[in-house]
Amino acid sequence: MPKKGNVPWNKGRAAQFILQHLHKAGRRCMPIYIGDEPSDEDAFKELRHGITVRVGKKASSAAHYYFNRREDVDAFLAELERVTANRAAVSKYTRRAQMILRP
């Protein structure tokens, strides 16, 4: 288990740093953060407008959601990959159709 040291960074600040740089680069995104350690709570708190998931239910967690088991994370990520792959394919074909159908 990672321990917090006397450094100005934590997982929450690191996540916000990455998110800010993505936004500056013009990349819109919805952060998804999944964690199972006490040090992940910093990220859960920082990413209030993202999707935060704790592995293992804990009443005092700042995460919006939780998974009971690590296997649930694998299933979620596989489904997310499937949905986003389909969305990209649909988007690609929709753009092609719009180009063809333009007056």
Disulfide bonds with the S-S distance in Angstrom:
none
